[in-house]
Amino acid sequence: MSALGVSFSIKIGQGMNLELPNKSVLYVAYHYPPILGSSGVHRSLAFSRYLSEHGWHTKVLTASLKGYDHWSPQQLDFIPPKVEVIRAFCRNAATDLSIKGKYLSWMALPDNWQSWIVGGVISGLMAIKKQRPDVIVSTYPIASAHIIAYILHRMTGVKWVADFRDPMAQADYPTDPTKKRIFQWIEKKVVAHCSHVILTAPGALALYQARFPDTKEGFWQLINNGYDKIIFEQIEQELKSIPEHEIAKKSGFVLLHSGVIYPSERDPSHFFAAIAALKQANKIDASLLEIRLRATGHDHLYQPTLERLGINDIVKLVPAVTYKEALDEMYKIDGLLLMQAANCNYQIPAKAYEYIRVQKPILGLMPSEGDTGQLLQQAGVTSLAPLDDSSKIEQTLLRYIEQLAENNFSVMNEDEINQYSRQYQAVRFEQLLSQVITAKDSEV
């Protein structure tokens, strides 16, 4: 941590430089190492690392380890040395606060980690009393984080920035009407009290500008998701040190989907049906193609389907691994699979940027007009098909396999890919926080 009082220069806006004293931030984020199985952790990790390395006194207010369903001690190594982590009491209502698997519905509002609100507010107030931060940042997808930040902001007056990432209340989400009303309440409180709200996709930005047309200009900010350049460079260096003959080879092609496959937002039903149809027509088999679904989070739903369709020899469900091991696997397979349903057209998963960084051929199953489809097309991906159209998936997958055999794919150059790094986005994030701190209260 830098000593208090040290000055440093930052660049804000159009080339204007300001000398500002050492600044401080309280970052409220449920997803933080050593949690496993969540891509949401990496945005907060990269931003908190960048701030801590650029003169910010950075405290992350997160959940106690018992609040995580899965975590690994190995993931602790990712926590930046200059970041102070505050772990507040948190439990999962569905697993820790239930009796024989049953619990009162209000205990899971706005999410299963409601208990974190009490723990987070208490721990946050103690941290603020010890050293008052210049700004509070809260980040979705756990809505409780925004409620914690709202209460802390109201009790202390510390300025607040909310990182929505993706839309909260949507036409068909949440399906529970009570939860949707709470999400809408959170949105209204954020608009009334935040200095800025950050979103990760152009569609989400347009959605909120239309929903809240009376917000001031610049209130809604677009800061994309991305990949962690530092971690990727470390992995690439490690891979260079491995002799070619020690890298396992297998016949046929391996297509990997790495991460959670949500039953609604990434429903693989039509994809499975397409695989079954192609196998039945003798156009693919297990010797030609292995489709590896790593850490779906819903294996219990998908395994019976694979067995019923007779494609469990082609489609393999494999368990979660550490983040570094997951990235390492991306480099060692032949192609990458990305799925996104039409109800997520306003979202771009962080995985999309990681896939682009690895520079392996991508098979994208999503609407071409959605934000994710648009991003992949900008990256030169031509193997796209709607996730809910089995026939088009069949045709696209066959062409994709042909291109794999011919190694006929184009990738972006290094300069273009670098713009998708979280480090690149973190510069803009820091500039925004600096502007919030230096703005007069009447301007915020």
N, C-alpha and C positions, 0 to 999 in steps of 0.2 A: 504494500500500500504506500502511495506517495505521502510524504509529510504534508500536514495541513499548511496552507498558505503558499504553496508552490504555484506559480502561474504557468500557463501554457497557452499556446495560440491555436485557435480553431478557425475554420473557414465556414462562414454562414452565408447562405443566399448566393448572390452574384458576386463572389470574390471579396466580400467584406470580411475583414479580420478583426476579431475582438480578443483582448487579453482578459481572461476570466480567472478567478481564483479556483482552486481545486473544488470540484462539485461532487454532489452525493446523490444517490438514487436508492430507493427501496423498491425492489423488483418483486412483485407478487406473482408467483408461477407455481402451479401444482406440479407440472412436469419438469423435473430437474434430476440430474444424476443422483443416485444410481438406478433410477427407474428403468425397466426393460419394456420393450414392446410398444413404444410410442414414438412416432416421428415428431410429435409436438415438442419434445424436449430440446431439440437441436437449435431451434430459433432462439429460445431463451438462453441457451448455453452460449451460442455464438455472440449474441448481443451483450450479455453480461461479461463475457471474456473481453470483448472489444472495449467496453467502457472501462473496465478495471485496468486495462493496459494503456489507456489514454487519459489517465489522471483522475478518474472518477472513483470516489469511495463507494463501492458497490456492495449492497447487501441484498441477498435473495431470500425472500420469505416464502418458504415452501412447506410441504407436508412432512410429517414424521414418517419414518420408514415403514411403520405398520399401516400407513395409509396407502401404500403401494401394493397392488396385487402381485407384482413380480419385480424383483430388483436383484442386482448382482454387485458384490463388492468390487468387481473389476471395473464397473462403471464409475466408481468414485474417482478414478484417475483422471476423468475428464473434467472434473471441477477445477476451474482456474485457481491458481494459488493465491491471487489477490482478491478473490471474491469471498465475502463472509456469508456463510449459509446459516439461516435461522430455520429450524425445523419445528413447526407448530403441531400440536395435537391434531390428529386426523385419523378417522377410521372409515372403512367402506360399509355403508349401512346394509348392503346386501349380504355381506359375508361376516362382518365383525359385530354388527349390532342387531342381527336377526336371531330369531328363535326357531330352530328347525327350518331355516330358510325363509321364514316369514317375518315381515316387519311392516310397520305402519307407513302408508304411502307418503305422508308428509316428511318422513325422515330422509327421503331421497329427492327433496326439492331445494334448490334447482337441479341438484345432481346427487349422486350417491355419496358424495364427500361433504355433505352439509355440515358435519361436525367440525370441519376445518374452518368454518366461518368464525365460530367461537374461539377456537385455538389461535387462528390467524390474527384476529383482532387483538386479542390479549398480547400475543407475542409481538405484533406490529406496534402496539402502543408502547410497550417496553423498549423496543428498539428506537422508536422516535423520541421517547423521553431521554434515552441515553445519548443519542446524536440525531438531531432533526435533519432529515434529508431535504434536498431542494425540490425533489419531484418524486411522486409515486407512479410506478408503471404496473399495470395489471394485464394479464394475458389469458385469453381463451385458449383451448376449448373447454376448460372446466369453469363454468359460470360462477362458481363460488368465489373465484379469485376477484372478479369484478365487484362482488358484494363486499368483500373484505376491504378492497381499495376504496370503495365508496364510503364505508363507515369511517375508515381512517382519515379520509379527506375531510369529511364533515366534522369529525371530532378535533382535528388538528389544523385544518386550513392549508395543509401542504398541497401544492398543485398536483394534478392527476392527469395522466395520459393512459388511455385504454387501447390495448392492442387486440382488436376484435379478431383479426386474421380473416375468418370466414363469417358469413352472415349468421346471426343468432336465430331470431324468429323468422321463419319462412312460411310460405303458403302451406306446405305439408310437413312442417317440422317446427317444434316438437309435435308429435301426434297427441300427446296428453294435453288437454285444454288448460289445465291448471298450470302445468309447466310452461306452456306457451305464454300465458298471461304474465308469469314471473319473468320470462325472457323479455317480453315487451316492456315490463316495468323497468328492468335493468337498462334496456336501450334508452328509455326516456330519462332515467337518472344520469346516464352517461352523457347524453346530449346536453342536459341541463348543467352539469357540473364539471365535465372534462375540459381540458384545454384543447385536446385533439383526440381523434379516434383514428387508428391505423387499420388498414385493410390490405389484403395480400393479392387481390385479383381485380382487374378492371370492372368486371360485372358486379362484384360486391360493392365497389365504390359507387357505381351508377345507381345500384339498388338503394343505398342509403341516402344518396343525394336526393333521390325522388321521394323517399319515405319521410325525410326531414328537410324540406326545401328552405326552411327559414334559418338554417345554421349559417354562420358567417363563412365567408370565402376562406378556403384553406383549412377549414375545420376537419374535413375528411382527408386523410393522407394515404397514399398508396406506397407501401414498402413491401416488395415481393418476398415470398419465401426464397429459399436457395439452398445451396450445398455449402458445407463447411470446408473451405479451401485448405485449411491447415491440416485437418484430419485426412483429407484425400491425398495430400502431398506426402504425408507420413506413410500411408499405405502403399503408395506408388514406389516410394523408396525401398520399403521392405520387400515388395514384389520383385524389384530389380535384383535384389540379392539372392533370390531363389533360382538355382540352376534350372534351365528349361526341362531337363529330363526328370526333375522332381515334381513337376506340376502334373497332376493326374490327368490322363486322357481317357475318354470313353467314346465308343462308337455312337453315331447319331448326334443330334443337337440337343442342348439343354436350354430350356426357356424358363426364366425365373421371375416369379412375382415375389417381392420381398416386402412383407408387412401385412397389416390387418386387411382383411377382405370383409367389409361390412355387408350384412345380408340385404340391406336396402341400397345404400349409396354405391356399392360395388357388387351388386348381385351377379354371381357367376353362372346362374342357371342356364342362360342361353349359350354361354361359352362352353359349358359342360356338354350341352346338347349337340353343339357343333362338333366337338371332339368325338362324341359317340357316333355321329353320322359319318364322319370321315373314316373312323376305324371300321365301321360296318361296311363301308364302300371299298375297303382295302386300300385307302389312299394314304393312311398313316398307321404306324404301329409303334410298339415300345422300342424297337430297334432303331427307328428313325428319329423319334422325338420323346424326350422326357420333359414334362411340364412340372416344375418344382414350385409349390406354393409354400413359402417360408413364413411361419408364424401368422396364420390367418386369424387367429383369435376365435375362430368358430369351427374348428375341426369337427366337433360333434354334430354340426349341421351338415357339413359337406361330405364326410366320409361315407355315410349311408347312400348318398346320391351317386357318388363315384362307383360304389359297389353295385348299385342297382343298374347303372348304365353300362357296367362292365369296362370302365376306363381307368380303374385304380392301378392298372399296370403302367399307364401313361402319365396320369396325373398323380403326383406324390405330395402328400401333406407332411411337411417336416417342421420340427419344433423351432421355437425362438432361440436366437443366439445373441451374443453381445453386438452392439452397434458396429464395432470395428470388424467383427467376424462377418457381419452381414454385408458390409461394404466390400470386404475382401472377396466374398463369394461372387459379388456382381462382376468383378474383374475376371473371374475364372470360368464363367459360363459363356454360352454363345449369344444369347439374346435376352432381352428384358421385356416383361409384360406389365402394362399399366392399365388399370380398369377404373372407370369413372362413369356413373350413371347420369342421365340427363338432369336429375334433381340436384346435381352438384355442378351445374354449368357455371356457377359463380365462384367456383373454388379451383385452386391449383394446389395439389398436394406437394409437400416438400420432396417426396420421392421422385417427382417428375424432373426436378432440377438435378437431383443426384444421378438419375439415369442419364441425363444429358452429359453430365460431367464424366461419367465412366466411358462414354463414347462407344457403347455397344448398340447394335441394332434394336430398336424399340418397336414392339407391337402395341399399338394404342387402341383400346376398346372403349370408345367414348364418342359423343357427338362432335363432329368436326367444327361446329359453330360455337361450342362452349369454350371457356377460357383455357382449359387444359388442352383441348384439341387445337386451339389457335397457337398455343405455345409450342406444341410438338411440331406443328407445320412450319413455324418460324425456324425451328431447329433442324428442318430438313427431313422430318419423319413423314413418310408417305403411306405406311402400313397402318391405316386407320379404318375402323368399322364401329358402328353403334353397338353398345354393350347388350342391347335388347333385340338384336337381329341375328338369329342363328345362321341364316343363309349367307348374309354378308360376312359374318365371321369366318365361315368355312372358306369362302373365296379368298378373303384377305390372308388367312393363315396359310393356305397353300402357296400363294404368291410370296409370302414372307419366307417360307421354307426354301423356296426356289432361290430367293435372293441370298439367304444364308449360305446355300450351297455354292453360289457364284461369288459370294463376298461383295455383293453389289449394293453398298449403302454409302451415303454421304454423311459427314459429320461437320459440326461447326468448328471454326478455328479457335485457337486459345484465347484470343482477345474477346471474341464474342461470348465464349463460355465464361470468362472471368466476370462478366457483368451479372451473371447469375449467382455469384458467390455470396454467402452471408456476410463476408467481410466487406464487400462492395456495398451491400445494403446497410450494414452497420454504420458506415460513415454518414449516410442520410439520417439514420435513426439518432445518432449522436447530435447532429446538427439540429434536428427537430427538438430534442430535449433541451439543448442550449438556448434555443429561441424561446422555449416555454419559460425557462428560468429568468431570462433577461427581459421578457415582456412585462409591461406594466399590468397590474391587476385588471384595469379597465379594458385592456386589449385581449385578455384571456377569458 
